[in-house]
Amino acid sequence: MYLTVKETAEYLSIPEELVKKLIQEKKVRALFDGEQYLLNKDQFNATMEQLEKYKKLYEEWLSEPIPEDIDVKDED
């Protein structure tokens, strides 16, 4: 499914200008149909899934307890 720049910005919750900048920098693939740019929605789905995966792994890493170091000595 293809989205316009405006629809893509709404889908990703980012400004339209950022979407246009990403297209100009060739960081996202887009087709120009003579009037407007069209972006494939599936290219963002994979990225969004990957980000969610990394967020979950990061949260798990943050929730791990810090192990006590057996070499630490109380110097009081």
Summary of the structure (lengths in Angstrom):
residues: 76
radius of gyration: 21.5
end to end distance: 67.0
largest distance: 76.2
contacts: 144
relative contact order: 0.14
helix: 51%
strand: 12%
